[in-house]
Amino acid sequence: MAYPGALIAVERPGYPLAWSAFRAAGADVIGVPVDGGGIDVDALEKIARTNGRLRGVYVTPHHQYPTTVTMGVARRLRLLDVARRFGLVIIEDDYDNEYRFDGRPILPLAARAQSDLAIIYIGSLSKLLAPGIRLGYAVAPPQILIQMADRREALERQGDLPLEHALADLIEDGTIKRHARKARRVYHARRDLMARLLGERLSEDAQFTLPAGGLAIWLRLNDGLSAETWAVSAAKLGLSVMPGIHFDLETMKPAEAFRLGFAGLDEHELTRAIDIFERAKPSS
Ligand SMILES: Cc1ncc(COP(=O)(O)O)c(C=O)c1O
């Protein structure tokens, strides 16, 4: 879709591939800070008030990417209210909806959508099955879905119908649900293991809040430690880790933090990874 001149508010830190998609459509992106409760809605409102180009806001409220925080109820209601008052489209990326370990499942923002508010809810099978399975889904008002389908058709006439049918069968016969349940159990255990290892080995250098779900831990470094330097030294030992600068719109003052994924590593691999990570720590 081409939206020259439009402005989309995005979380900062956030998901760079989403920014690329907005830019590829001709829009500009503007960063809104994220805190322990998700995107700062007061800052968003300020932008909406002062910038008439603002058309939408892209959020990951279930587990904010990359910081993993869950947006609380009050913040969600404020976000819906600001979107309604300023006519903003909310793009809700619920990429890891299946992975909630603690407490009750969280309803998407889109579940509260009413007809006076446009929410584009998008999900992916990347985290549930495999990133190579290029299938996702969207729930949105009909006029937006029609536009999305038209653009998609122009790019790639009909998508991958055999794959869609195969997955529909697996959804209907309960296979996907069983798989999700099992994956949730496995990832829950991996989260707990990574949290324990980080607590035992790195509590003098870094802090984290245990994420209530998802696929990664956001590890914040203590003052004086550089995540980039640490990442370079880990790479030399064969470990690839993502420092905060990867997730920031501006490189001047990136978060001194890491998004450490636990889901793809078994117990042995996780233990080894944290071993290497600890060894790679630069002297502050
Ligand atoms: C924030 C976020 N959204 C969406 C996705 C899924 O993207 P895709 O469905 O294109 O694989 C990912 C995967 O890494 C992600 O991290």
The ligand as a Tripos MOL2 file, in Angstrom:
@<TRIPOS>MOLECULE
LIG
   16    16     1     0     0
SMALL
NO_CHARGES

@<TRIPOS>ATOM
      1 C1          7.5320   -8.5170   16.5840 C.3       1 LIG1
      2 C2          7.3310   -9.5800   15.5530 C.ar      1 LIG1
      3 N1          6.2610   -9.5450   14.7850 N.ar      1 LIG1
      4 C3          6.0310  -10.4810   13.8460 C.ar      1 LIG1
      5 C4          6.9130  -11.5220   13.6480 C.ar      1 LIG1
      6 C5          6.5800  -12.5800   12.6270 C.3       1 LIG1
      7 O1          6.9830  -12.2320   11.3980 O.3       1 LIG1
      8 P1          6.7220  -13.2220   10.1880 P.3       1 LIG1
      9 O2          5.3190  -13.7230   10.3210 O.co2     1 LIG1
     10 O3          6.9320  -12.3550    9.0110 O.co2     1 LIG1
     11 O4          7.7280  -14.3030   10.2770 O.co2     1 LIG1
     12 C6          8.0520  -11.5890   14.4000 C.ar      1 LIG1
     13 C7          9.0370  -12.6580   14.1410 C.2       1 LIG1
     14 O5         10.1990  -12.5730   14.4120 O.2       1 LIG1
     15 C8          8.2740  -10.6140   15.3930 C.ar      1 LIG1
     16 O6          9.3620  -10.6770   16.1790 O.3       1 LIG1
@<TRIPOS>BOND
     1     1     2 1
     2     2     3 ar
     3     2    15 ar
     4     3     4 ar
     5     4     5 ar
     6     5     6 1
     7     5    12 ar
     8     6     7 1
     9     7     8 1
    10     8     9 2
    11     8    10 1
    12     8    11 1
    13    12    13 1
    14    12    15 ar
    15    13    14 2
    16    15    16 1
@<TRIPOS>SUBSTRUCTURE
     1 LIG1         1 GROUP 0 **** ****
